[in-house]
Amino acid sequence: MAETKQVYKWSQQLSCHRLASQCRQEVAETSTMRLILILACVLLGSPAGAKTLSGTATVVDGDSLEVAGQRIRLFGIDAPEASQTCDRAGQAWACGLASADRLRSLVGGDKVVCNGNEVDQYGRLLAICTVAGVDLNQMMVADGWATAFRRYSEAYSADETRARAGKLGLWSSNFQVPADFRAEERQAGTTRAARTPTRIAAPTNTSGCTIKGNRNRRGEWIYHLPGMPYYDQTRAEEMFCSEAQAQSAGYRRSKAHW
């Protein structure tokens, strides 16, 4: 039902464009008819909850960013998770981080404009974002650094087909579909939780310890070593002096590559 509502809302916006075109073509119609069409455009083009955000952006990963303090999920695309790796000629490479880097290069320091009308279960605005009129969602798929999220939209399917044929970005390697990767991670987290029902308290004397432990958005207890990606941005809930201490307290090492 939620997916049907989302598709309906985006189809409303497309309907507005069609109605606008009709407004221009039917210039010979009566003033009353033109007024009705214009009002329809306004109502359909501005659904309840529609939101526009603009400003400089901070990239979170290949399909999400933050603008004006609001987390945003790029609608219609799906990129590898930051911790996800892909296989290229038998070698693992950090495709999730590479995807985020590509989005970061597209954003640069320019003004980003995002339009959306719904939030997901994590409180992120589902939106189409542009920089100088360029559709970031489309560019990420067209360049091969994200897949078309067909579960919610077919808007970028043709872009994915061309990127795949050209072996661009992710398509130059073997990779797991991001949604499948997340599902496996959730399952692994559930299995670990079943094996470790309680966590051992962390050491109380952590002066001089540098290993950061925190809980990620999937509820997993992760520890980060100095020099790892996202170490500086991680807000430590507990500190450890060794990996053994962190593991005994129920944490696992971050999968982010050095």
C-alpha positions as CSV (number, residue, x, y, z in Angstrom):
1,M,0.0,0.0,0.0
2,A,2.8,2.4,0.9
3,E,4.5,1.7,-2.4
4,T,1.2,2.3,-4.3
5,K,0.7,5.7,-2.5
6,Q,4.3,6.7,-3.4
7,V,3.9,5.9,-7.1
8,Y,0.5,7.7,-7.1
9,K,2.0,10.9,-5.6
10,W,4.8,11.0,-8.1
11,S,2.3,10.3,-10.9
12,Q,0.4,13.4,-9.7
13,Q,3.4,15.6,-10.5
14,L,3.7,14.1,-14.0
15,S,0.0,14.7,-14.5
16,C,0.6,18.4,-13.7
17,H,3.0,18.7,-16.6
18,R,0.5,17.1,-18.9
19,L,-2.2,19.5,-17.8
20,A,0.1,22.5,-18.1
21,S,0.7,21.5,-21.7
22,Q,-3.0,21.2,-22.3
23,C,-3.3,24.7,-20.8
24,R,-1.0,26.1,-23.5
25,Q,-2.6,24.2,-26.4
26,E,-6.2,25.1,-25.6
27,V,-5.8,28.9,-25.9
28,A,-9.0,29.1,-27.8
29,E,-11.1,27.7,-24.9
30,T,-13.2,29.8,-22.7
31,S,-11.8,31.7,-19.7
32,T,-13.7,29.4,-17.4
33,M,-12.1,26.3,-18.8
34,R,-8.6,27.8,-18.6
35,L,-9.2,28.7,-15.0
36,I,-10.3,25.1,-14.2
37,L,-7.2,23.7,-15.8
38,I,-4.9,26.1,-14.0
39,L,-6.5,25.3,-10.7
40,A,-6.0,21.6,-11.4
41,C,-2.3,22.1,-12.1
42,V,-1.9,23.9,-8.8
43,L,-3.7,21.3,-6.8
44,L,-2.0,18.3,-8.5
45,G,1.5,20.0,-8.5
46,S,1.4,20.8,-4.8
47,P,0.3,17.6,-3.0
48,A,-0.2,17.7,0.7
49,G,3.2,17.4,2.4
50,A,5.2,18.6,-0.6
51,K,8.5,20.0,0.5
52,T,11.4,21.8,-1.2
53,L,14.8,22.1,0.5
54,S,17.9,24.0,-0.9
55,G,21.4,24.8,0.2
56,T,24.8,23.2,0.5
57,A,24.7,19.4,0.9
58,T,26.6,16.8,3.0
59,V,26.8,13.4,1.3
60,V,26.0,10.5,3.6
61,D,26.3,7.7,1.0
62,G,25.6,7.1,-2.7
63,D,21.9,7.7,-2.4
64,S,21.4,10.0,0.6
65,L,22.6,13.3,1.7
66,E,21.7,16.1,4.2
67,V,20.4,19.6,3.2
68,A,19.4,22.3,5.7
69,G,19.6,19.8,8.6
70,Q,17.2,17.3,6.9
71,R,18.3,13.8,5.8
72,I,17.3,13.1,2.2
73,R,17.0,9.8,0.4
74,L,17.3,10.1,-3.4
75,F,14.0,8.7,-4.8
76,G,14.0,6.0,-7.4
77,I,17.7,4.9,-7.1
78,D,19.6,2.5,-4.8
79,A,23.4,2.7,-4.2
80,P,25.7,0.4,-2.3
81,E,25.9,0.8,1.4
82,A,29.1,2.6,2.7
83,S,30.3,-0.8,4.2
84,Q,29.6,-2.7,1.0
85,T,32.4,-4.1,-1.2
86,C,32.3,-5.4,-4.8
87,D,34.4,-7.8,-6.7
88,R,36.6,-6.6,-9.5
89,A,38.9,-9.1,-11.2
90,G,38.9,-11.2,-8.0
91,Q,39.8,-8.3,-5.8
92,A,37.4,-6.7,-3.3
93,W,37.1,-2.9,-3.6
94,A,35.1,-0.4,-1.6
95,C,32.3,0.3,-4.1
96,G,30.1,1.8,-1.4
97,L,32.6,4.5,-0.6
98,A,33.3,5.0,-4.3
99,S,29.6,5.6,-4.9
100,A,29.5,8.2,-2.2
101,D,32.6,9.9,-3.6
102,R,30.9,10.1,-7.0
103,L,27.8,11.8,-5.5
104,R,30.1,14.1,-3.5
105,S,31.9,15.1,-6.8
106,L,28.5,15.8,-8.5
107,V,27.4,18.0,-5.6
108,G,30.6,19.8,-5.1
109,G,30.1,23.0,-3.1
110,D,27.1,24.1,-5.2
111,K,23.5,24.8,-4.2
112,V,21.4,21.6,-4.1
113,V,17.6,21.8,-4.6
114,C,15.5,18.8,-3.4
115,N,11.8,18.3,-4.0
116,G,9.9,15.6,-2.2
117,N,6.5,14.8,-0.6
118,E,7.0,11.9,1.7
119,V,9.5,10.6,4.3
120,D,10.7,7.0,4.8
121,Q,10.8,4.9,8.0
122,Y,14.1,6.5,8.9
123,G,12.7,10.1,8.7
124,R,14.4,10.9,5.4
125,L,12.7,13.0,2.8
126,L,12.2,11.0,-0.4
127,A,13.2,13.5,-3.1
128,I,14.6,14.3,-6.5
129,C,17.6,16.6,-6.1
130,T,19.3,18.8,-8.6
131,V,22.4,20.9,-9.0
132,A,22.2,23.7,-11.5
133,G,19.2,21.9,-13.1
134,V,21.0,18.6,-13.3
135,D,19.1,15.6,-11.8
136,L,21.5,14.0,-9.3
137,N,19.3,10.9,-9.0
138,Q,19.6,10.3,-12.8
139,M,23.3,11.1,-13.0
140,M,24.2,8.5,-10.3
141,V,22.4,5.8,-12.3
142,A,23.6,7.0,-15.7
143,D,27.2,7.0,-14.5
144,G,26.8,3.5,-13.1
145,W,27.2,4.4,-9.4
146,A,23.6,3.5,-8.4
147,T,20.9,1.1,-9.6
148,A,17.4,2.0,-10.6
149,F,15.2,1.2,-7.6
150,R,12.4,-0.5,-9.7
151,R,10.5,-1.4,-6.6
152,Y,9.4,2.2,-6.3
153,S,10.0,3.7,-9.8
154,E,10.9,2.9,-13.4
155,A,12.1,6.5,-14.0
156,Y,15.8,5.6,-14.3
157,S,15.6,2.1,-15.8
158,A,16.8,3.2,-19.2
159,D,19.8,5.0,-17.6
160,E,20.7,1.8,-15.8
161,T,20.4,-0.3,-19.0
162,R,22.9,2.1,-20.8
163,A,25.3,2.2,-17.9
164,R,25.2,-1.6,-17.6
165,A,25.9,-2.0,-21.3
166,G,28.8,0.4,-21.1
167,K,30.2,-1.3,-18.0
168,L,30.2,2.0,-16.1
169,G,30.9,2.4,-12.4
170,L,29.6,-0.5,-10.5
171,W,28.9,-2.4,-13.7
172,S,32.6,-2.8,-14.3
173,S,32.6,-5.3,-11.4
174,N,30.5,-8.0,-9.8
175,F,28.3,-6.7,-7.0
176,Q,25.3,-7.6,-4.9
177,V,22.1,-5.7,-5.4
178,P,22.1,-3.1,-2.5
179,A,18.7,-4.2,-1.2
180,D,19.9,-7.8,-1.0
181,F,23.0,-6.7,0.8
182,R,21.0,-4.8,3.4
183,A,18.7,-7.8,3.9
184,E,21.6,-10.1,4.5
185,E,23.1,-7.6,7.0
186,R,19.8,-7.4,8.9
187,Q,19.7,-11.2,9.0
188,A,23.3,-11.4,10.2
189,G,22.5,-8.8,12.9
190,T,19.5,-10.9,14.1
191,T,21.7,-14.0,14.2
192,R,24.4,-12.3,16.1
193,A,21.9,-10.9,18.6
194,A,20.5,-14.4,19.1
195,R,24.0,-15.7,19.8
196,T,24.8,-12.8,22.1
197,P,21.6,-11.9,24.1
198,T,23.5,-9.7,26.6
199,R,26.5,-7.4,26.3
200,I,29.3,-7.4,28.7
201,A,29.9,-4.0,30.3
202,A,32.7,-2.0,28.7
203,P,35.8,-1.2,30.7
204,T,35.2,1.8,33.1
205,N,38.7,3.1,32.9
206,T,39.1,4.1,29.2
207,S,41.6,7.0,29.6
208,G,43.9,7.0,26.5
209,C,41.8,4.4,24.7
210,T,41.1,5.2,21.0
211,I,38.7,2.5,19.7
212,K,35.2,3.9,19.3
213,G,32.1,1.8,19.8
214,N,28.6,2.8,18.8
215,R,25.3,1.4,17.6
216,N,24.4,1.8,14.0
217,R,20.9,2.5,12.6
218,R,20.3,-1.2,12.1
219,G,20.9,-1.7,15.8
220,E,24.3,-3.4,15.4
221,W,27.1,-2.7,17.8
222,I,30.1,-1.7,15.8
223,Y,33.6,-0.6,16.7
224,H,35.9,1.8,14.7
225,L,39.7,2.0,14.7
226,P,41.6,5.2,14.3
227,G,42.2,5.9,10.6
228,M,39.1,4.0,9.4
229,P,36.6,5.8,7.2
230,Y,34.0,7.6,9.3
231,Y,36.1,7.3,12.5
232,D,36.2,11.1,13.1
233,Q,32.5,11.4,12.4
234,T,31.5,8.5,14.7
235,R,30.1,9.6,18.1
236,A,31.5,7.1,20.6
237,E,29.0,5.5,23.0
238,E,31.9,3.5,24.6
239,M,35.6,3.5,24.2
240,F,37.9,0.5,24.2
241,C,41.7,0.0,24.5
242,S,41.8,-3.1,22.3
243,E,39.8,-5.0,19.8
244,A,39.5,-7.9,22.2
245,Q,37.8,-5.6,24.7
246,A,35.4,-4.4,22.1
247,Q,34.6,-7.9,20.9
248,S,34.1,-9.2,24.4
249,A,31.6,-6.4,25.0
250,G,29.5,-7.6,22.0
251,Y,30.8,-5.3,19.3
252,R,32.0,-6.3,15.8
253,R,34.6,-4.5,13.7
254,S,33.4,-2.0,11.1
255,K,33.4,-3.3,7.6
256,A,34.4,0.0,6.1
257,H,37.8,-0.3,4.3
258,W,40.9,1.6,5.2
